[in-house]
């Protein structure tokens, strides 16, 4: 098999995987939710690139590919954008229904042309929670690096976890009020990260269970993103609960099919 044929085969496989992921998400949450998730990802990614020093760049998601667009001032800037974008936007690739790969279609043009090209673009921050404005209006955010946010997260969580059916990563409707409460606190406490821990019970194939645990975490992270939580505040991990023998097997397995949360202060006061 020649190199071009192999590339074509891998491309077809990646495209098929992307559509399967998008189909799963649409079946789980309705056809509008992947579109909303992608829209938020595009806005959030473009804002992240601007914050990283690339205000002339933007991301547009086309099927399974995140495409970088814009007019770079020179070739070194274009190359630097691609390297930084792969670091900044990697978390989006782990969310169901967003994108799996990245393509750099940024052009190199003079700065004068760049200014004219983007004069009519909407602000990249449209639709995103603004930490500074929230902090000025919200006393919780004003103390967001201290105990107030920790207490707010604990109160919103209320000792709950999100549970799943066997072999499923589909988020059930009763979980959404909890995620709405957590999302509300997270956007008011931008200096804190929400660690989403997906769990699966240890019965059966370990590799399959590990993937299931990660998918459960990703489905919850996707819902928090829809609640307005910036991608930079989210971290997903997958864990498998070891199988046990005994009369409590069924109860232990049910307890293992869950997503739990940890809240981590990103920086000191």
LUMMIKOL-226943 format. One record per atom (N, C-alpha, C): x, y, z. Coordinates in steps of 0.02 Angstrom, whole numbers, plus 50000, padded with zeros to 5 digits. Example, Ala and Ser with C-alpha at 12.3 -4.5 7.8 and 13.67 -1.06 7.14 Angstrom:
<sites>
506604971650390/506154977550390/506604983550390/506424988850354/506844994750357/506455000250394/
</sites>
This chain:
<sites>
500434994050000/500005000050000/500445006250000/500355010849952/500765016749946/500605021850000/501065026950009/500955031950061/500305035850052/500135037549989/499525041449978/498905037449995/498935030849979/498365026549996/498275026050071/498855025350107/498815024850180/498535031250210/498755037150184/498495043450209/497745043950197/497525041550137/496805041750123/496415037250169/496685031350184/496345026750229/496285029750299/496845032650325/496815035650391/496345041550393/496335045550339/495875051150336/495155048850339/495005043550303/494325040950304/494135038350373/494605034950406/494465032350473/494345037950523/494765043350519/494665048950565/494005052350552/493825053150488/493185056350472/492605052250499/492655045550490/492125041150515/492065041650591/492645041850625/492635042450698/492325048950720/492465054350683/492185060850701/491425060750695/491175057850640/490455057750631/490115053150681/490455047750701/490165043450753/490115047150819/490645050950836/490625054850898/490075060050896/490025063550839/489505068650833/488815065550834/488735059750802/488095056350803/487905054150872/488395051550910/488255049550980/488035055551021/488375061151013/488205067051052/487515069751033/487375069650967/486715072050945/486165067550972/486285060950970/485775056350997/485685057351072/486225058951106/486185059751179/485855066251199/486005071751165/485805078251189/485375082251140/485225079351082/484835083051033/485285086250981/485025087050920/485445089350864/485715096350875/485375100650913/485595107550921/486205108050966/486305103351012/486825104151062/487535103551032/487685098950986/488345099150955/488485105650920/487985108550886/488075114850852/488235120450903/487875120350959/488005125351011/488695124451041/488895118151052/489555116751080/490105119051033/490015117850968/490515120050919/490545127650916/489965130950920/489965138250918/490345141050978/490225138251037/490585140651096/491335139151090/491505133351061/492205131651053/492545136551006/492205138550952/492505143250905/492635149950939/492135152450977/492215158851012/492765158351064/492735152951105/493235152251158/493935151351131/494015147651076/494675146551047/494955152951018/494535156750984/494765163150955/494975167951010/494595168151065/494785172351122/495445170051152/495535163451159/496165160851187/496755162651143/496675162351078/497215164251032/497365171651038/496845175751043/496965182951051/497335184451116/497135181151170/497475182051234/498205179851232/498355174951188/499035172351183/499465176551136/499195181951108/499595186351066/499475185450991/498905182350973/498755181350902/498055184250887/497965190850893/497295193750882/497065193350810/497515191950764/497335191450693/497105184450674/497085179750720/496905172850705/496225171150732/495895166450700/495245163950724/495175156650705/494745153150740/494625146050726/493925145250699/493865141250647/493215139250620/493205131650614/492685128550642/492645121250641/492255119050580/492565114850540/492245112150480/492245104550485/491645101650496/491565094550506/492015092350564/492525088250551/492935085650606/493595089350614/493675095150580/494315098650580/494225105750606/494675107750651/494715114650672/495195118350627/494945123250589/495345126650538/495535133550563/496185134950563/496445141550582/496425146150522/496115152050531/496085157150478/496385163650504/496565167950456/496815174550475/497385176650429/497645182650443/498195185550404/498765186950451/499275182850449/499855183750493/500305189250466/500645193050510/501095198350487/501715195650451/501925189550467/502505186550433/502495179050443/502945175450411/502955168150414/503135165550484/503625168550519/503765166150588/503145166650633/502745171950625/502145172650665/501645167150648/501595165550584/501135160150564/501345153550594/502005152050593/502245145750621/502155145650697/502275151350730/502195151650803/501455150650822/501005153350781/500295152250794/500115144850793/500355141250743/500175134150738/500425130350799/501045131650820/501315128150879/500895129650941/500745136150951/500385138051012/499665135651009/499355135850950/498665133650944/498585126350963/499055122250943/499005115050959/499045113951035/499405118251070/499435117751143/498785120351175/498565126151152/497985129451183/497335125751169/497265123051108/496615120351087/496565112851095/497095109651120/497065102351128/496475100051171/496285103751225/495715101351265/495065100851227/494965105251176/494355104851137/494305098251098/494875095551079/494865089351038/494625083451079/494625084051145/494385078551186/493645078751200/493305083951177/492585084651190/492185081651133/491665077851147/491275074651093/490935079751050/490985078750983/490635083050936/490975089550920/491605090650942/491935096950927/492385095950866/493025094150874/493425092550816/494005087950837/494275084350788/494795079350802/495485081450778/495515085750727/496165087850699/496175095250687/496755097750664/496835104950653/497185106150587/496975111450552/497265113350488/497425120750490/498025122650470/498245129650471/498165132750401/497665137050393/497565140450329/497685147950335/498075149850385/498245156850395/498705159150339/498575165050312/498985167950259/499455173150288/499985174650251/500465179750271/500335185850228/500155191350261/500005197550225/500295203450264/500295209150231/500535215250264/500065217250320/500325220750369/499915222850426/499345227450405/499455231650354/498925236150332/498335232150306/498475226950266/497925222850240/497565219350296/497945217050345/497635213550402/497145217950439/497335224250450/496895228850486/496245229850449/496275230550383/495675231550345/495235225350344/495565219450338/495195213150332/494765211950393/495015213750452/494665211950513/494285217750545/494235223250509/493885229050538/493155227550551/492845223050510/492135221850516/491975215550555/492475212250586/492335206150625/492035207950693/491575203750719/491305204950786/491835203750838/491775206550897/492265205350950/492335197950965/492955195650975/493055188550987/492785186351054/492645191051099/492405189151166/491645188551169/491305189451112/490575189151114/490345182351138/489905182351187/489615176051210/490005172651265/490595175451283/490995172251336/490905175851402/490945172251458/490925175651522/491545179951532/491465186051554/492015190651563/492205190951636/492795188251652/492995187751722/493035194551756/493305199651720/493395206151752/492725209351769/492255209151721/491615212351733/491225208551787/491275201851785/490935197851836/491215199451905/491885200051910/492195201351974/491975208052003/491885213151959/491695219751984/490985219752011/490565215251983/489855215352003/489685209852054/490125205252065/489975199352104/490465198852163/490235199552225/490685199152282/491035192352287/490715187052263/491035180452266/491655180352223/491595183052161/492165183252116/492715187752143/492525193052179/493025197452208/493455193952258/493195188652290/493585184652337/493745177852308/493755177552241/493775171152206/494385166952218/494915169652247/495515165652259/495525162852330/495015164252369/495015162152439/494485157052455/494285157052518/493835151952543/493125152552516/492935158552492/492245159452469/492075154852411/492535154252363/492405149952306/492395142552326/492855140652371/492865133752394/492205131852426/491955136352469/491315135052502/490745134852452/490765139252402/490235139452351/490225133052310/490815130552291/490845124352254/490555118552295/490755118252358/490505112852402/489745113252410/489495119352417/488765120152425/488405118152361/488675120052303/488355118352239/488365110752228/488915107552247/488975100352237/488525096552285/488505098852348/488065095752398/488215088352409/488835086252399/489015079252410/488765074652355/488505077252300/488225073152247/488755070952198/488595065752160/488985063552102/488495062252045/488745061751985/488315060251927/488405052951908/487855049351904/487885042151892/487645040551821/487895034951795/487745032751726/487485025651727/487135023951674/486925017051664/487525012851644/487465006351651/488015001751633/488205002751560/488855003051547/489145003451480/488925009751443/488695014951478/488445020951446/488835027051469/488935031751422/489205038351441/488705043851427/488075041951418/487545046851405/487345050351469/487365056951465/487175060951523/486425061151530/486175059251589/485445059151601/485205066051621/484565067451606/484275074051620/484315076151693/484225071551742/484275073751813/484945076551833/485475075351792/486135077951810/486215085351794/485795088051751/485905094751726/485815100251779/485345099651826/485305104851878/485955105451919/486265099751935/486895099951971/487425103451929/487475101751864/487975104851822/487845112251812/487215114151812/487055121251806/487295125051868/487215122051927/487455125351988/488215125851988/488545120451968/489285120551967/489535125551915/489215125751857/489425130451806/489355137651828/488815139051864/488695145851889/489255148051936/489475143451979/490025145152025/490675145851987/490805141251940/491445141251904/491565147751866/491055150351832/491165156451794/491255162551839/491055161951902/491155167451951/491815166651988/492145161051979/492785159652012/493305157651959/493515162251917/493935160451860/494635157951878/494845158951941/495505156551961/495495149451987/494925145951979/494865139052002/494745134551942/495025128451945/494915123351894/494415118251921/493995115751875/493535110251891/493815103951861/494015099351903/494285092851880/493705087951878/493555085551818/492995080951807/493275073851805/493105069751854/493375063051860/492855057951837/492965055051778/492525049751754/492735043051782/492245039051804/492385032551834/492005027051796/492305021151794/491975015251768/492145009451814/491685004651820/491834998951863/492334994351828/492674990151867/493224986251841/493054979651809/492414978151801/492234971851769/492344972251694/492614966751666/492714966651593/493404969151574/493464971151510/494094973151481/494324979951510/494934980251535/495184986351566/495224992151517/495484990851457/495554996251408/494874999151388/494374994851380/493704997251364/493425001451421/493534999251482/493285003051540/493635009851547/494285010051532/494645016451535/494365021351484/494225018951424/493925023351373/493235025751394/492845021251424/492185023051447/492225028351502/492695027651548/492775032551602/492945039451573/493385039551522/493565045951491/492975048951453/492575044751421/491995047351385/491485050351434/491405047251492/490945050051542/491185056851565/491835057551577/492105064051597/492005069151541/492115067051479/492045071651422/491335074051413/490845069651424/490145071651416/489945076751468/490205076051529/490065080951581/490425087551567/491055087151544/491425093251527/491075097051470/490805093351422/490445096651367/489845100451392/489485097651440/488905101051468/489115107251507/489675106851544/489915112751580/490135118251531/490435116251475/490615121151424/489995124751398/489455120951389/488825123951367/488535128651420/488705127351484/488485131751538/488895138151541/489415138751498/489815144851496/490485144351531/490675138451556/491315137651589/491875137651536/492375141951540/492915142051491/493295135451491/493535133451433/493885127051426/494505126751470/494815132551482/495415132751523/495295131051596/494665131251618/494505129451687/494325122151695/494295118451640/494075111451643/494655106651632/494655101351670/495135095951662/494755089351669/494875084651624/494535078151628/495025072551639/494835067851681/495235061851693/494765055851695/495035049951680/494655043751683/494975038751730/494565035551772/494815030651820/494375024451820/494675018751832/494315012451835/494335009951907/493745008451935/493695005652002/493834998151999/494324995652037/494474988452033/493864984152051/493794978652015/493244974052027/493344970552094/492784969352129/492814965752193/492354959652189/492504954752229/492084948752232/491674948852296/491044946752291/490624946552351/489914948552336/489514948552389/488794949852381/488664956952359/489134961552373/489014968552356/489254970452288/489394965552244/489674967052178/489244971952140/488584970752137/488144975052097/488144982152123/488124982852191/488124989552219/488784993052207/489334989352213/489994992352201/490064994552129/489804990352082/489844992152011/489434998351997/488834998852026/488425004752016/488765011052042/489095010352100/489445016052128/490025018252085/490315013452048/490885014952004/490685018451940/490045018251921/489825021251858/489615028551871/490105032851880/489935039651901/490465044551876/490295050951884/490775056451877/490775060251942/491375061351969/491465065352029/491855071652011/491925076152059/492235082652046/492755084352099/493275087852077/493745091052123/493825098252100/493945102752147/494015109852131/494715112052155/495105114652108/495805116152121/495935123552111/496215126552162/496395133652158/497005134352113/496945138352060/497475138752010/498075142752034/497965147652077/498515151852100/498355154352169/498875156552203/498785158852272/498505165852274/498195167452331/497945174252342/498505179352341/
</sites>
